[in-house]
Amino acid sequence: MGGMVVLGAGAVGAALATAMMPAQLWLGIACAVIAFLAIGIGVGACGTNMLVLLSTSVPKERLAAAATVTWVMMIIGFIITTVVAGKMLEPFSLGRLVEVTTSVAAAAFLLTCLAVFGIERRRAQTPSSSSPTHTLDGGFVAALREVWAEPHSRRLASFVFVSMLAYSAQDLILEPFAGAVFGMTPSQSTQISGMMSGGTLIGMLLVALICTVGAKARLGALRLWTIGGCVASALMLITLAVAGFVGPSWPIKPTVFLLGLANGGYAVAAIGSMMGLVGRGRESREGTRMGLWGAAQALAFGIGGIAATGAVDLARALTGSLPAAYGAVFVAEAALFIVATAFAVRLSREDTQSSMEIDVQGTTAAYVVEAGRG
């Protein structure tokens, strides 16, 4: 709840800073920096504690499903918020922007209070099967060192950071891109974000369904969809860069929807893969691994938004062209997804080798048992 308070305050502060900029530009920019820092802190605090509650309250065999449901609910929240807020912004004014942002922040806080009411009391009364059975030797720092020393944990953290850096960099520049290059109003550009979120939701549901139904087939392999989602996201970002040079005649809405579809496929496959790897390695380090990967995601989200908007301004100053500036940033994001693909391929190979080793060990053990009986 504390994280949501900080997040809501940051969102309202960002709206106030935007309203301040026409009269006092530099003061508005300074306030916006502080507000977005608060947004990042709030998102990190809420997200990390939510993952801790999830991992300690849900049986291990249901973690992947629980994470997918949570992510889908988040996407549905994005869709509802962007569509409703977009309608409420008409007719647009800076004062109305502050009012709508304040209303959304208040609604989010009330929903958070309802969601967590009594949950810790129930957890205290019901022991969790995922709770550690012994204390960690050496404390948190030693546990973090051990987890970082695990090659798969380190590589997955790198994959999460790079892919989420590309994923998050889209958020703060997509709406300005739609407004500046395609001439959309603030209400129309806000609804574009809702369309992308809709594509993301459908992509997640499709991949989750395919992986569940075809779990034993190659088509149902999470690692396959993780790699495919990264490649598809890179291709759609390059397409978006090309769209900027074509201008308003380009079908921007289907393009954004397909980008969301690719992002959704990547996201749900990456979540499932992460849940599948959380138990690999030394026991009683699952929470630390999740914390490491969550920190990589939070850091990427924090850097992604600031870096993308700053890169657009820098590219615009260098080229003097809005399509070229946004296109350069979209291509850079596509390159990050390609780098993430390389990490995913490496993780996939290690996972295959590990499975083969387990099969060999199991076969050897069975042979020894049979030989002993003989």
N, C-alpha and C positions, 0 to 999 in steps of 0.2 A: 504494500500500500504506500509506503514511503517513496518507493521508486516511481509510482504512478503520480504522486503529488509533484515530484521534481519534473517528471515528463510533462505533465499538464501545465505547470508553471512555465517551463521552457517554451512550449508551443504558444501559449498566450503571449509570452515575452517576444517571441519571433514575430507574431502578428503586430504587436505594438511597435516593434522596431521598424517593420515595413511601413507602417503608417507614419512613423516619425521621419523617414528618409527624405520625402519631398521638401520638408522645411529645414531639417538639420541632417545632412547626408552622413557625415563622419560619426556623429553621435549615434545615429541609427545603425550604422554598420557595427560600431563597437557593441551596442546593445544586442545586435543580432548574433555576434560571435558568442557572447555570454549565453544568450538564449539557446543557441544550438549546442553549446557545451552541456547545458543543463538537459537538453533533449537526449544527448548521447549518454549522459550519466543515468538518467531515468530509465532509458531503454535497457541499458546494461544491468541495472539493479533489478528491474522487473523480470527481464528475460532469464538472468542467471538463477534467481530464486525460484522462478517458475519451473526451470529444468530440474533444480534440486528437489522440489516438491514432487515433480513427476517421477523422477528416478527412484525416490525413496518410498513413494506411495503406491506404485504400480508393480505387480509381479514382473519378473524379467521377461517371461514369455510374451507379455503384452506391451512391452515398452515401445516397440516399433509401431504397433497399431495406435497406441496412445499418442505418440509423437506426431503421427500422420493426421489423426483427428484434430489435435491441437493446432497444427499448421493450417489445416483446411479451415478451421474456425477463424483463425487469424485472417486468412484471405477473404472469407465471407465478410468479416468485419470491415476490411479495406473497401470491399465493393459497396457495402451499404453506406459507409461513411462518405466515400467520394461522390456517390450519386446524390445522396441527400444533401451534403454540403454544397455540391455544385448547384443544385436547385435553389438552395437558400441564399446563395451569393448573388442571385439576380434580383434587382439590378445591382451591379457591382459598385462598391465604394470601399475605401480603406476602413471606414468606421464599421461597415457591415462585415468586413473580413475579421475584425477583432471580435465582434459579437458572435459570429458563427464559430470561430476558433474556441472562444470561451465556453460556448454551449457544448461543443464536442468534447473538450477537456473535462468538463463537469460530468457529462454522461459517462465517459470512460472511467472516471474515478468511482462513480456510483456502481457501475457494473463490476469493477474490481472488488469493491467492498462486499457485494452480494456473492461474488464467486468464491472468495476466500473465507467467508463467514463460517466459523466453527470447524474449518478443515483441519487445523492443527490439533484441536481437541480430539477429533475423531482419530487422527494418526497416533496420538498419545495413548488412546485406549486400545488401538489395534496394532500389535507389533508387525513391522514390515519384514517380509522375507528377504528384502534386498539390503537390510541394515547390516553393517559390518559386525562381525562377531568378536572382534578384538580391536584394540587401539592400534594406531599406526606408529611404528617405530620411527623415531627421529622427527616427528611432527610433519607439518605441511611442506616445508621447504625440501626435506629429504624425499617425501613422496613425489613432489613435483620433479625433482632431479631424476628419480627412478623412471617416471613416466616419460620424461623427455629423452631418456637414454634408450627407450624402446623405439626401434626404427619405424614400425608401423604407426605409432602414435605421433612421432615427429613428422612423418610424411603426410599423415592425414591432417594434422594441424596446418601444414603448408598448403595442402589442397583446399582446405576450408578457407584459409586466409585469402588465397589468390582468387578462388572462384567467387567468394562473397564480396571481394573488392570489386570485381567486374559486375556482380549482381546489384550491389548497392549503389554503384556510380550512376546507374540509370535513373534512380528515383528523383533526384533533385534537378535533373536537366531535361527530362522528357517533357514536362509541361511547358517550361520556357521555350524548348525547341518547337513544340506544336504552335505556340503563340507567335514566336518571332519569325519562323520560316513558313508556316502554313496559315498564318493570319487568324488563328483561333482566339476567341474571347476567353477570359479566365474560367468561365463556366464550362465552355466546350473543352478546354485543355484539361480541366479537372475530371471531366467525364471520360477523357482518353485514358487517364490513369485507371479509372474504374474498368474500362474495357481490357486493359492489360492484366489487371487483377483477375478479371473473369477468365481470361485465357490461362492464367497461372493455375487457377482453381481446377479448370477442366483438365489441364495437363497433369496435375497431381492425381486427380481421380482416375484418369485413364491409365497412368503408369501403375498406380496402386492396384487397380483392378487386374491389369495384365500380369503383374508380378505375383498377385495372390492366386489367380486362376492357373497360371502357367509356372508355378513356383518350381516344379521339378524339370521344366524344359529350359532350354537355353534362352528362349525369348523372355522368360521370367527372371533372368539374372539381374540383380540390382546394379552390379558393376557395369553391365552392358548399357543400361539406361542412364547411368551416371555419365559415362563417356559420351553416349549419343546426345544427351541433353546439353552438355557443354559445347559439343560441335555445332548442334542446331542453334544454340544461343549465339555463338560466334557468327554463324552465317546470317542470322536475322539482324544482328547489329550492323554488319557490313551492308545489308540491304537498307537499313534505316539511314546509314550514311549516304548511300546513293540517292535515297528518296529526298534528302535535303537539297540536292542539286537540281532535281526535277521540279520540286516545288508543289504548289497546291493541287496540281493535276494528278499527283501520285496517290494511290489508295492507302492513305496513312492508317486508317482504322484497322483494316485487315492485317497490315504489317505489324502494328502494335499488338494485335490479338495473337498473331503467330509467335511473336517474341515472348509474350506471356505464356503461351502453350509450351514453348521450349524451356523457359525458365522453370515452369511447374514440373515438367518431367525430370529435369536435373535435380530440383530441390527435394522431391519426395524420394528419389533414388539415393541421393546423398544422405538424407536423414536415415533411411533404412540401412545403408552401408555403415554409417557411424554407429548405430545401435548394435549392428552385428559385430563390430570391432571393439566395443566398449569393454567386453569381458576378456579380451585377449591380453595376455601378459600376467604380471603378478596379481594375486587376489587382493581384494580390499583396496584397489586403486581405481575402481570404476568411476567414483565421484571425481577424483582428480583428473582422470582422462576427459570426462565430460566438461570439467571446468577449463581445462587447457583448450579444448576445441571451441568451447563457448567464448573464451577470451579471444581466440583467433578470429571468430566471427564478429564479435563486438568491435575489436580493433579495426577490422576490415570495413565494417559499416561506418565507423567514425571517420576513417581516413577517406573512404570512397566518396561520400557526399562532398566534403570540403575539396578534395583533389579534383573531382570532376568539374565542379563549378569554377574553381580557380583555373583549371586547364582550358575551359571554354573561353574565359576572359583573356587569358594569355594568347591563345590561338587566334582570337578575334583581333587582338592588338597587333599580332604579327602578320596576319593575312588580310585583315580588313573585310572579311567575308563571313557572314553568319553561317551559311551552309558549310563552308570549309572548316570553320571552328568547331561546330557540332560534329561534323563528319570525322574530323581528326580524333575527337574524344571517343566517338562510337567505335572507330577502328581500333583505338588503344584498348578499349574494353573487350573487343573481340579477341585481340592478341592475348589478353589475360585469360580468357576462357580457353584458348588453345594451350597455354602454359598449364592451366588446371587440368586439361585433358591428359597431358603428359604425366602429371602426378597420379591421376586416376588410373591410367594404364599401368604404371609401376605398381600401384597398390593392388590392382587386379592380378598381376603376375605373382606378387607375393602371396596373395590369398589363395591362388591356385596351387602354388608350390607347398604352402602350409597344409592345404587340404590333402594333397598327395602324400605328404609326410605322415599325416595322421592316419590315412588309409593304410600306408605301408606298416606303420607301427601296430595298428589294429590287426592287420593280417598276420604279422610276425607273432604277436601275442597269442592269437588264436592257434597258430601252428604249434607254438611251444606247449600250449595247454593240451592240444590233441596228441602231441608227441609224448607228453607226460602220462596221459591216460594209456597210451599204447605200451 
